[in-house]
Structure formats: C-alpha cells, structure tokens
C-alpha cells in the first residue's frame, strides 16, 4: 500500500466527522465543528472519502459545497469523485487485494461498522443512487440489496419512481415493497404493492371477513368442527394477518376451527396471532412455541394434524391466503357427496412479490379428476393453500422422515386413499413467492437435490405399501432428473439403509 495513496488519518478526524454528520442530520449549528476540522482538511481526499463512508455521498458533497459555494452541483460531484479515485484506484504495481486493503484501512481509520468485502461496494452504490443517471440505478439498487442495505436500496427505488412517474416498471414497486418489509414498514409496503398492481389488485383481494358472532350464528348448535384449517407459520409477521382474514372470509354452512402453529418466530408473528385469537376465541386455536420445533426434528404440520378435530382438513401456510369465500363449501360438499375421493384442490394465483407478477397457476379450462396414479406418482402437486382432504389419518407414514418436502409427500400419500377433484375453474387462493422463504435463495442444484430426495422417500413408502406402478413412475422421475447420477445413487442407498421409526405401527 502506498503512503501517497492512503495518507495517515489525523486521530481527531473520525470523531469530528461523525459529530458533524449528526449535526447536519438534525440541523444543529455546526460551525464550531467545521472550525475544528479546518479549511485545509475539510476537502482533502482522505476527509471526503471518510465522509462518504460515514454519511454517504450526500455528506461529502455538503462538505465540498460548504467550502466552495461558487461551485456548481456537477463540479462538487466531480470533486468528490476525484477524491474517491485518488484513494481507491489502484496504482500500476497494485496487488489483486488492493481494494480489500484500502477498505480495511478505512474501517480501521474511521472506526466503521462494516466489512472489507462490502464497504467500497456500498459506498459506490450510495454515490450512484444519489448522483447517477436513472439508467444506472437498478444495478446500484441490486448491490445495496445484496448487502442488505434496505434503506439505501429504497432510496434508489424511490428516485426511479420519481423520475419515471407513470412509466415506472412494476418490478420497481415490488422491490421497494421487499425493502420496506425488511425494514418492518408493512403499511408502506402494501401501498407500493397496491399502486404497482393497479387494477390487478382485485385478483388478490381478500373478501370481507365475518365476525365470530356471525360465524357462530350461521353454524348453529354444532359441538364439533366439520373442517380443521391447519396453518403452519414462522416469521410471517408481514403476512399472517392476510392468511387469517382469508380463513374468516369463508361462507360456510358448517363450522370450522383454525389451528395455527407458530414455530417460535423471532418477529411479531405470535403477537399478531394473539390479537386475532382474542377476537375469535371460539374459532382460532393457536399453538405458540417458545422453542423452534423443526430444529428439534418435530414437524409442525403433523402436530396440528394430531390436534385436528374435523372430518376434513384444509391446509394453508402462513404466507399464503384464500380469496374465494365459497372455497370450503364447494370442496367439502363435493367430498361429502363422493366418498371415493380422498381430496380436492383448485387453481390459484401465483404472486411473485419482487416482480409484482400475478398469473393463474393453470390455464382456464374445465374442472377435472386427478387419478390415484397421478397423485402417487406426483404428476401434479397439490399446493397447500388449495388442498382439502378427508381426515383418515393422524400422522404421515414414517418414510416422511426421509423427505425434504412435506407437500409433495402428502400429495403422493393421499393418492393411496382415492382420487382428487381439481376445481380448475376456481382460482381461490394466492400462493406467494417472496424473498423471505428459505426456498427462494437456494441454488437450482440444491432445489433439485431436495426434490429427488423427496421422490426417493415416496418410492420407499410405495414399495412398502405394495404400489409398484407408483414406484415405477417415481423412479422414472428420478432417472430423468438433471442432478448427478452419484447423488441419486447416494440418496437411494441412504434411504434403503435408513431405519424407519415406528415401521411396525405404520
């Protein structure tokens, strides 16, 4: 590292800059602090780059403009860029880790709460978001979000919206809502979503909900629920209210109970559930954990299944929701009239939040029947927010312990008990694809490995139950998978040697 590139930082400068930034932020008198820094130091390259690290490009520009009020905005910008280049640009004989060393020097010199791998990228993104043409903002926003700088990214997205007005791409609204979710500003996020969706907002609108008094009056003197709605949730503070409202919008002639399992969320999910429990004490039955059960090897879905008192079970996770008030009535009425069917499902809207994209999962067309073979071989997956099944079991087969995905395993198991009526004409739920799931960030290779792992578990279940056609269909899926053959073999070998719990009782 060359001393000419990174001169020593005066011991008092970091503290003075932090004090000055605070004074500027709240509008306090700052002349004495500026005097302590001195006219010679205030626009030195080291000072300006330190200011960029402490308070962003706007702070550094304030220093230049204050010292040279005759300079134009572009000239001030040029002065800050020159300072940054002088400190950061590598000399001819620089080593490959030059920027890493510069970043660490800045962190040490100015006592910054940052990492050497992210500091300069964030500083550059901040400068671009404040000063670059709008065409360069998306890349700067992407960098800010990669480093979880949600306020910074939101500032860039807001600037895009201000400059593009009615021409703002829908994706900008979705990314802004994601940032606001990360910041816990949910009402503002909803406003961005609503504005970005425009007329399409009606596609995911939740109908008006019923009060508990209205529900109980409609149901009459029933002692037991006909349907148990089971909902598993974890860190869904931003979504769980929509999920609950979807349940309470149902127009049912029969009673239902709402069982919600929260797996020791670290946000306010449990507080939201408690608030709704107080309003619907006869209907909402929460199970609120203080220790995460999934990490202990316990499956929350099966905990709720064991508690369910209904003749039928309806499923929905805590970040999805229902939009059709006749959903339960239609599905349950069909199953009551057709005892040879094990389950029913329906079409839904797939909502990709980051893009604000909404589309039906299946093309419009008539309702149809999914055969036992289709279900067991997982020709079609029954997505949880659409599924209602006959409760003929209180736990899934022991091979579930081998599967990565419970919804796929459940679909295949339901095929052993009967067919499925698929109401393609009823687009009755919304399945969110959001940035907060554990699934979305995974690389595609890992997603495929987990799919194959689940298919292997289903193979072992159907081998034990004697469903050779299902075994053959699933093995065809495994063989067609793009993952490495050695991984497939390893998964099959592991499952063959695995000692399944409670096998004799299964």
C-alpha positions in Angstrom: 0.0 0.0 0.0 1.4 3.4 -1.0 1.6 6.2 1.6 0.8 8.7 -1.2 -2.5 6.9 -1.8 -3.6 6.5 1.7 -2.1 9.2 3.9 -2.3 8.9 7.7 -5.7 9.9 9.2 -5.5 12.5 12.0 -6.6 11.0 15.3 -9.3 13.6 15.8 -10.8 13.5 12.3 -13.1 10.4 12.6 -14.8 11.8 15.7 -15.2 15.2 14.2 -16.8 13.9 11.0 -19.2 11.7 12.9 -20.2 14.7 15.1 -20.6 16.9 12.0 -22.7 14.3 10.2 -25.1 14.2 13.2 -25.3 18.0 13.4 -26.1 18.2 9.7 -28.7 15.5 10.1 -30.7 17.2 12.8 -30.0 20.8 11.7 -27.8 21.8 14.6 -25.2 24.6 14.5 -22.0 23.0 13.0 -19.7 26.0 12.6 -17.5 25.1 15.6 -17.0 21.5 14.4 -16.1 22.8 10.9 -13.6 25.2 12.5 -12.0 22.2 14.4 -11.7 20.3 11.2 -10.2 23.4 9.5 -10.4 24.7 5.9 -7.3 22.8 4.8 -8.6 19.4 5.9 -12.3 19.7 5.1 -11.9 18.9 1.4 -8.8 16.7 1.5 -9.3 13.4 -0.3 -9.0 11.4 3.0 -11.6 13.6 4.6 -14.1 13.3 1.7 -13.7 9.6 1.4 -14.1 9.2 5.2 -17.2 11.3 4.9 -18.6 9.1 2.2 -18.1 6.0 4.4 -19.7 7.7 7.4 -22.6 9.6 5.9 -22.7 8.7 2.2 -22.1 10.8 -0.9 -24.6 13.5 0.3 -22.4 14.2 3.3 -19.2 14.5 1.3 -21.0 16.8 -1.2 -22.1 19.0 1.7 -18.5 19.5 2.8 -17.4 20.5 -0.7 -20.3 22.8 -1.3 -19.9 24.4 2.1 -16.2 25.1 1.4 -16.7 26.2 -2.2 -20.2 27.7 -2.5 -19.4 29.0 -6.0 -19.0 25.5 -7.4 -21.9 24.0 -9.4 -23.5 20.8 -8.4 -21.7 18.9 -11.1 -18.4 20.5 -10.0 -19.0 19.4 -6.4 -19.7 15.9 -7.7 -16.5 15.9 -9.7 -14.5 16.9 -6.6 -15.9 14.0 -4.6 -15.3 11.5 -7.4 -11.7 12.7 -7.7 -11.1 12.2 -4.0 -12.6 8.7 -4.2 -10.4 7.8 -7.2 -7.3 9.2 -5.6 -7.7 7.0 -2.5 -9.2 3.8 -4.1 -8.0 3.5 -7.7 -5.1 1.0 -7.7 -1.6 2.2 -8.8 0.2 0.3 -11.6 2.0 -2.1 -9.2 -1.1 -2.8 -7.1 -1.7 -6.3 -5.8 -5.0 -8.1 -6.5 -6.2 -7.4 -3.0 -5.6 -3.6 -3.3 -9.3 -2.7 -2.7 -9.6 -5.1 0.2 -6.6 -3.4 1.9 -8.0 0.1 1.2 -11.3 -0.9 2.7 -9.7 -2.4 5.8 -7.6 0.8 6.2 -10.8 2.9 6.0 -12.6 0.7 8.5 -9.7 0.8 11.0 -9.0 4.6 10.5 -12.6 5.7 10.8 -13.9 3.0 13.2 -16.6 1.9 10.7 -19.1 -0.9 11.4 -18.6 -2.6 8.1 -16.6 -5.4 6.4 -13.8 -5.0 4.0 -15.6 -7.1 1.4 -18.6 -4.9 1.3 -17.5 -1.3 2.3 -16.4 0.0 -1.1 -19.3 -1.6 -3.0 -21.8 0.0 -0.6 -20.1 3.4 -0.9 -20.2 3.2 -4.7 -23.8 2.1 -4.7 -24.7 5.1 -2.4 -23.0 7.5 -4.7 -24.7 6.1 -7.8 -28.1 6.1 -6.1 -27.7 9.8 -5.3 -26.0 11.1 -8.4 -26.1 8.6 -11.3 -28.5 8.7 -14.3 -31.6 6.7 -13.7 -30.4 4.1 -16.1 -27.6 3.1 -13.7 -29.8 2.9 -10.6 -31.1 -0.7 -11.0 -27.5 -2.1 -10.7 -26.8 0.1 -7.7 -30.0 -1.0 -6.0 -29.1 -4.6 -6.7 -25.8 -4.1 -4.9 -27.4 -2.4 -2.0 -29.9 -5.2 -1.6 -27.2 -7.9 -1.8 -25.5 -6.2 1.2 -28.9 -5.8 3.0 -28.7 -2.0 2.8 -32.5 -1.8 2.6 -32.8 2.0 3.3 -30.2 2.7 0.6 -31.9 0.5 -1.9 -35.3 2.0 -1.1 -33.8 5.5 -1.7 -32.7 4.4 -5.2 -36.1 2.8 -6.0 -37.9 5.9 -4.8 -35.7 8.0 -7.1 -36.6 5.8 -10.0 -40.3 6.2 -9.3 -40.0 9.9 -9.0 -38.1 10.3 -12.3 -40.1 7.7 -14.3 -43.6 8.6 -12.9 -46.3 6.6 -14.8 -43.6 4.7 -16.7 -42.1 3.1 -13.6 -41.8 -0.7 -14.2 -43.9 -2.9 -11.9 -40.8 -4.6 -10.7 -39.6 -1.4 -9.0 -42.7 -1.4 -6.9 -42.1 -5.0 -5.9 -38.5 -4.4 -4.9 -39.5 -1.3 -2.9 -42.1 -3.4 -1.0 -39.4 -6.0 -0.3 -37.1 -3.4 1.2 -40.0 -2.0 3.3 -40.8 -5.5 4.5 -37.2 -5.9 5.6 -37.5 -2.6 7.5 -40.7 -3.6 9.2 -42.7 -0.9 7.4 -45.6 -3.1 6.3 -48.3 -0.5 5.6 -45.9 1.4 3.3 -45.1 -1.8 1.6 -48.8 -2.5 1.0 -49.2 1.0 -0.5 -46.3 0.3 -3.0 -47.8 -3.1 -3.9 -51.3 -1.6 -4.4 -50.0 1.2 -6.5 -47.8 -1.1 -8.6 -50.6 -3.6 -9.2 -53.2 -1.1 -10.2 -56.3 -2.9 -11.5 -54.7 -6.3 -10.9 -55.0 -5.7 -7.1 -58.6 -7.1 -7.4 -57.1 -10.5 -8.3 -55.7 -11.0 -4.9 -58.3 -9.1 -2.8 -59.5 -10.9 0.3 -63.3 -10.8 0.7 -64.9 -9.2 3.7 -64.5 -11.2 6.8 -67.2 -12.4 9.2 -67.2 -11.6 13.0 -67.2 -14.6 15.3 -70.8 -13.8 16.3 -71.8 -14.0 12.6 -70.0 -17.3 12.1 -71.4 -19.0 15.3 -75.0 -17.8 14.4 -74.7 -19.2 10.9 -73.3 -22.6 12.1 -75.9 -23.1 14.8 -75.5 -25.6 17.7 -72.6 -27.7 16.5 -70.4 -29.4 19.1 -67.5 -30.3 16.7 -66.0 -28.6 13.6 -66.5 -30.2 10.2 -63.3 -28.7 8.9 -59.9 -28.1 10.7 -57.9 -25.4 9.0 -54.2 -26.1 9.7 -51.7 -23.3 9.2 -48.0 -23.5 10.0 -46.1 -20.3 10.3 -42.6 -18.9 11.1 -41.5 -15.3 10.9 -44.6 -14.3 8.9 -45.5 -11.1 10.7 -45.9 -9.3 7.4 -48.3 -11.9 6.0 -50.1 -13.8 8.8 -53.0 -11.3 9.1 -53.9 -11.8 5.4 -53.8 -15.5 5.9 -56.2 -15.3 8.9 -58.5 -12.9 7.1 -58.8 -15.4 4.2 -59.9 -18.1 6.6 -62.5 -15.8 8.2 -64.0 -14.7 4.9 -65.3 -18.2 4.2 -69.1 -18.5 3.7 -69.7 -21.9 5.2 -72.9 -23.6 6.4 -70.7 -25.8 8.6 -68.3 -25.0 11.5 -64.6 -24.9 11.1 -61.7 -24.4 13.5 -58.4 -22.6 12.8 -55.3 -24.3 14.1 -52.2 -22.1 13.8 -48.8 -23.4 14.8 -46.1 -20.8 15.2 -42.6 -22.3 15.5 -41.1 -19.7 17.9 -40.9 -16.8 15.4 -38.4 -14.1 16.2 -40.6 -11.3 14.8 -44.1 -10.3 15.9 -45.9 -13.2 14.3 -47.1 -14.6 17.6 -48.3 -11.1 18.8 -50.5 -10.8 15.6 -51.9 -14.3 16.2 -52.7 -13.5 19.8 -54.6 -10.4 18.7 -56.8 -12.4 16.4 -57.2 -15.1 19.0 -58.7 -12.5 21.3 -61.3 -11.5 18.7 -62.2 -15.1 17.7 -61.6 -17.2 20.9 -64.1 -19.9 19.8 -62.6 -20.3 16.3 -58.8 -19.7 16.4 -56.8 -22.2 18.3 -53.1 -21.2 18.3 -50.1 -23.4 19.2 -47.4 -20.9 20.0 -44.0 -22.5 20.6 -41.2 -20.9 22.6 -38.6 -23.3 21.2 -38.3 -24.0 17.5 -39.7 -27.5 16.9 -38.5 -28.0 13.4 -34.9 -27.7 14.6 -35.7 -30.4 17.1 -36.8 -32.8 14.4 -40.5 -32.2 15.1 -42.8 -31.5 12.1 -45.3 -28.7 12.9 -47.8 -29.9 10.3 -48.2 -33.3 12.0 -48.6 -31.6 15.4 -51.6 -29.8 14.1 -52.9 -32.8 12.2 -53.0 -34.8 15.5 -55.0 -31.9 17.1 -57.4 -31.5 14.3 -61.0 -32.5 15.2 -62.6 -32.0 11.9 -63.8 -34.7 9.4 -61.8 -32.7 6.8 -58.6 -30.8 6.9 -57.9 -27.7 4.9 -54.3 -26.5 4.6 -52.6 -23.1 4.1 -49.2 -21.8 5.1 -48.7 -18.5 6.9 -47.5 -16.6 3.9 -50.3 -17.6 1.5 -54.0 -16.8 1.7 -57.5 -17.6 0.3 -59.6 -15.3 -1.9 -62.7 -17.3 -2.7 -65.4 -17.2 0.0 -67.1 -20.4 -1.4 -63.9 -22.4 -1.3 -64.5 -24.6 1.7 -68.2 -25.0 1.0 -67.6 -26.2 -2.6 -64.7 -28.6 -1.7 -66.3 -30.1 1.4 -69.7 -30.6 -0.3 -68.0 -32.5 -3.1 -66.1 -34.8 -0.8 -69.2 -35.5 1.3 -71.0 -36.5 -1.9 -68.1 -38.6 -3.3 -66.6 -40.8 -0.6 -64.3 -42.5 -3.1 -62.3 -39.2 -3.4 -59.6 -38.6 -0.8 -59.2 -34.9 -1.5 -59.9 -31.8 -3.5 -57.8 -28.9 -4.7 -58.2 -25.9 -7.0 -56.5 -23.3 -9.2 -54.8 -20.3 -7.6 -52.9 -17.1 -8.4 -49.1 -17.3 -8.3 -47.9 -14.0 -6.9 -44.2 -13.2 -7.4 -43.8 -10.3 -5.0 -40.4 -9.0 -6.2 -41.8 -8.5 -9.7 -45.5 -7.9 -8.7 -46.4 -10.6 -11.3 -49.7 -12.4 -10.9 -50.9 -15.2 -13.1 -53.2 -18.3 -12.6 -51.3 -21.5 -12.0 -53.2 -23.4 -14.6 -54.8 -22.2 -17.8 -58.5 -21.7 -17.8 -60.4 -24.9 -18.5 -62.9 -27.3 -17.1 -62.7 -29.0 -13.7 -61.1 -32.4 -13.9 -60.2 -35.5 -11.8 -56.7 -36.5 -10.9 -56.4 -40.2 -10.6 -54.7 -42.2 -7.8 -51.8 -42.9 -10.1 -51.3 -39.2 -10.9 -51.3 -38.4 -7.3 -49.0 -41.2 -6.1 -46.6 -40.6 -9.0 -46.7 -36.8 -8.4 -47.9 -36.0 -11.9 -49.4 -32.9 -10.3 -48.6 -31.3 -7.0 -51.5 -30.3 -4.7 -50.3 -26.9 -3.4 -51.2 -26.4 0.3 -53.3 -23.3 0.1 -55.7 -25.1 -2.3 -56.0 -28.5 -0.6 -58.8 -30.1 1.4 -58.5 -33.8 2.3 -60.5 -36.3 4.2 -59.0 -36.9 7.6 -58.5 -40.7 7.7 -55.0 -40.5 9.4 -53.4 -38.5 12.2 -49.8 -38.8 11.1 -48.0 -39.3 7.8 -46.2 -42.6 7.1 -42.7 -43.0 8.7 -41.0 -42.5 5.4 -41.9 -38.8 5.7 -38.7 -38.6 7.8 -36.7 -39.1 4.6 -38.5 -36.4 2.5 -37.4 -32.8 2.1 -40.9 -31.5 1.0 -44.0 -32.3 3.0 -46.5 -31.1 0.4 -45.1 -33.5 -2.3 -45.1 -36.4 0.2 -48.6 -35.6 1.3 -49.9 -35.4 -2.3 -48.4 -38.9 -3.0 -49.8 -40.4 0.2 -53.3 -39.0 -0.5 -53.2 -40.9 -3.8 -53.2 -44.2 -1.8 -56.6 -43.4 -0.5 -58.5 -42.1 -3.5 -58.7 -39.6 -6.4 -58.7 -35.8 -6.3 -61.3 -33.4 -7.7 -59.4 -30.4 -9.1 -61.6 -27.3 -9.5 -59.7 -25.6 -12.2 -62.4 -23.1 -12.7 -62.0 -21.8 -9.1 -59.0 -19.6 -8.7 -59.4 -19.5 -4.9 -56.1 -18.7 -3.3 -52.8 -16.8 -3.6 -49.5 -18.5 -3.3 -46.8 -16.0 -2.7 -43.3 -16.3 -4.0 -41.3 -14.0 -1.8 -37.8 -13.1 -0.8 -38.2 -14.3 2.8 -38.6 -18.0 2.3 -35.8 -20.5 2.8 -36.5 -21.9 -0.6 -36.1 -18.9 -3.0 -32.4 -18.2 -2.3 -31.3 -21.8 -2.8 -29.3 -22.6 -6.0 -31.2 -24.6 -8.5 -28.9 -27.6 -8.0 -29.9 -27.8 -4.3 -33.6 -27.4 -5.1 -33.4 -30.3 -7.5 -31.4 -32.4 -5.0 -34.2 -31.9 -2.4 -36.9 -32.8 -5.0 -35.1 -36.1 -5.7 -34.6 -36.7 -2.0 -38.4 -36.4 -1.6 -39.2 -38.7 -4.6 -36.9 -41.3 -3.1 -38.8 -41.2 0.2 -42.0 -41.7 -1.7 -40.5 -44.6 -3.6 -39.7 -46.3 -0.2 -43.2 -45.6 1.0 -44.9 -47.1 -2.0 -42.5 -50.1 -2.0 -43.6 -50.9 1.5 -47.3 -50.4 0.7 -47.1 -52.5 -2.5 -47.8 -49.8 -5.1 -45.4 -51.0 -7.9 -46.8 -48.6 -10.5 -46.2 -45.6 -8.3 -42.6 -46.9 -7.6 -42.0 -47.2 -11.4 -43.4 -43.7 -12.1 -41.3 -42.1 -9.4 -38.2 -43.9 -10.5 -38.7 -42.5 -13.9 -38.8 -39.0 -12.4 -35.6 -39.7 -10.5 -33.9 -41.1 -13.6 -34.9 -38.0 -15.7 -33.6 -35.6 -13.1 -30.6 -33.4 -14.1 -28.6 -33.9 -10.9 -25.5 -36.1 -10.9 -26.1 -39.8 -11.0 -23.8 -40.3 -8.0 -26.1 -38.1 -5.9 -29.2 -40.1 -7.0 -27.4 -43.4 -6.1 -26.4 -42.0 -2.7 -29.9 -40.9 -1.9 -31.3 -44.2 -2.9 -28.7 -46.1 -0.9 -29.2 -44.0 2.2 -33.0 -44.5 2.1 -32.6 -48.2 1.7 -30.5 -48.4 4.8 -32.5 -46.0 6.9 -34.3 -47.5 9.9 -37.8 -46.0 9.7 -39.3 -45.2 13.1 -42.5 -46.9 14.2 -42.5 -49.0 11.0 -44.5 -51.9 12.6 -47.2 -49.5 13.6 -47.3 -47.6 10.3 
